[in-house]
Amino acid sequence: TNCDIILYYYFLMGGIQVIVHQPHDKQLGIQLIESIESNKYSQLTIMVAYAKLSGVYRLMPYIDKFHKNGGEVRIVVGIDQQNTTYDALLQLYKLADKLFVFHSESISQTFHIKCYWLKGENVSWYAIGSNNLTAGGLFSNYELSTTKYVIDNEALSVNSDLESIYSTYA
């Protein structure tokens, strides 16, 4: 159909980008779960300002399965605003290959990043926006983010950029 041709052309010209206006659109948590389950990726990286058990529990079975199937899981969680819970950190520690807790020593700066990134060979999917690793942040709050799926050279570029950012905080 014409719609399929347009989507294919758009995909070839720079991937598929979606603006997610939650809860009005498909929830970011659902999109993240679908991406994790797609079997296209070998690495999951989560960088968030805070995590709560409610969000971790919602993703836990999918991350656990991803990890058991050979996927690497890396997580950076902030504690600056004291919203990350101890229980969430304990569960993330069990799920992740690498877990980093980030705290800014500066009173005028807060670690406030929200990025979910799946990396494969010549493929990448990421979401960047306002969604923390909480049930509200991923499923029910009013949130805004953008997701993008890219392949080949653009994926290599995105993966390089996001790896550099991850290395800054890990």
C-alpha positions in Angstrom: 0.0 0.0 0.0 1.0 3.7 -0.2 1.3 3.8 3.5 3.8 0.9 3.6 5.8 2.6 0.8 5.9 5.9 2.8 7.0 4.1 6.0 9.6 2.2 4.2 11.0 5.4 2.6 11.0 7.1 5.9 12.8 4.2 7.5 15.5 4.3 4.8 15.9 8.0 5.3 16.7 8.0 9.0 14.8 5.4 11.0 11.5 5.5 12.7 11.0 8.2 15.2 7.9 8.4 17.4 6.9 11.1 19.9 5.2 9.4 22.9 2.6 11.5 24.7 1.8 9.3 27.6 -0.8 8.3 28.8 -2.6 9.4 25.6 -0.4 7.3 23.3 1.0 3.9 23.7 2.8 3.9 27.0 6.6 4.0 26.9 6.8 1.0 29.2 4.9 -1.1 26.7 7.1 0.1 23.8 10.2 -0.7 25.9 8.9 -4.2 26.7 8.1 -4.8 23.1 11.6 -3.7 22.1 13.3 -5.8 24.8 11.3 -8.9 23.6 12.1 -8.3 19.9 15.3 -10.3 20.1 17.1 -7.7 18.0 19.4 -6.5 20.7 22.3 -7.7 22.8 22.6 -4.8 25.3 20.1 -2.9 27.4 21.2 0.4 29.0 19.0 2.3 31.4 20.0 5.8 32.7 17.4 7.4 34.9 17.2 10.0 37.6 15.2 7.7 39.8 13.9 4.2 40.2 11.1 2.8 42.3 10.2 -0.8 42.9 6.9 -0.2 41.1 8.7 0.4 37.8 11.4 -2.3 38.4 8.7 -4.9 39.1 6.9 -4.0 35.9 10.0 -4.6 33.8 11.7 -7.3 35.8 10.4 -10.4 34.0 11.4 -9.0 30.6 14.8 -7.8 31.7 15.4 -11.1 33.5 14.5 -13.0 30.3 16.7 -10.7 28.2 19.6 -11.3 30.6 19.1 -15.0 30.7 19.1 -15.1 26.9 22.6 -13.6 26.9 21.8 -9.9 26.8 23.9 -7.5 28.8 22.1 -5.2 31.2 23.7 -1.9 32.4 22.0 0.6 34.6 22.8 4.1 36.0 20.4 5.4 38.6 20.5 8.8 40.3 19.9 9.4 44.0 20.2 13.2 44.0 16.6 14.0 44.8 16.2 11.0 47.2 13.4 9.5 45.1 15.2 6.3 44.2 14.3 3.6 46.7 16.7 1.2 48.4 14.4 -1.7 47.4 14.6 -0.7 43.8 18.4 -0.6 43.9 18.5 -4.1 45.4 16.3 -5.5 42.6 18.3 -3.7 39.9 21.5 -5.0 41.4 20.1 -8.6 41.0 19.1 -7.9 37.3 22.0 -5.9 36.0 25.5 -6.9 34.9 26.6 -3.4 35.9 24.7 -1.1 38.2 26.0 2.4 39.0 24.5 4.8 41.5 25.1 8.4 40.5 25.2 11.2 43.0 26.2 14.8 42.2 28.3 16.4 44.8 27.1 19.8 43.6 24.1 21.3 45.4 23.3 23.2 42.2 23.3 20.1 39.9 21.0 17.0 39.8 21.5 13.8 37.8 18.2 14.0 35.9 18.7 11.9 32.7 16.0 9.5 31.5 17.2 7.3 28.7 16.4 3.7 27.7 18.6 2.3 25.1 18.8 -1.1 23.3 21.8 -1.9 21.2 22.4 -4.6 18.7 24.7 -5.2 15.8 23.9 -2.4 13.4 20.7 -1.6 15.1 19.6 0.6 17.9 16.4 1.7 19.7 16.3 4.4 22.3 13.8 6.5 24.3 14.8 9.9 25.7 12.3 12.0 27.6 10.8 12.6 31.0 10.1 9.0 32.0 11.7 7.7 35.2 11.9 4.0 36.1 8.7 4.0 38.0 5.3 2.5 37.2 3.9 6.1 36.8 6.9 7.2 34.7 6.6 4.2 32.3 2.9 3.6 32.3 0.5 6.1 33.8 2.0 9.6 34.4 1.7 12.5 32.0 5.0 12.1 30.3 6.6 13.1 27.0 9.5 11.3 25.2 10.8 10.5 21.8 11.8 7.0 20.7 13.8 6.2 17.6 14.7 2.9 15.9 17.7 3.1 13.5 19.9 0.7 11.6 23.3 0.6 9.9 25.4 3.8 9.9 22.9 5.8 11.9 22.8 3.0 14.5 26.6 3.0 14.7 26.6 6.7 15.2 23.8 6.6 17.8 25.4 3.7 19.7 28.7 5.6 19.8 27.1 8.8 21.1 25.1 7.0 23.8 28.1 4.9 24.8 30.0 8.1 25.4 27.2 9.5 27.5 26.9 6.2 29.5 30.7 6.2 30.1 30.5 9.7 31.5 28.2 8.4 34.3 29.3 4.8 34.8 
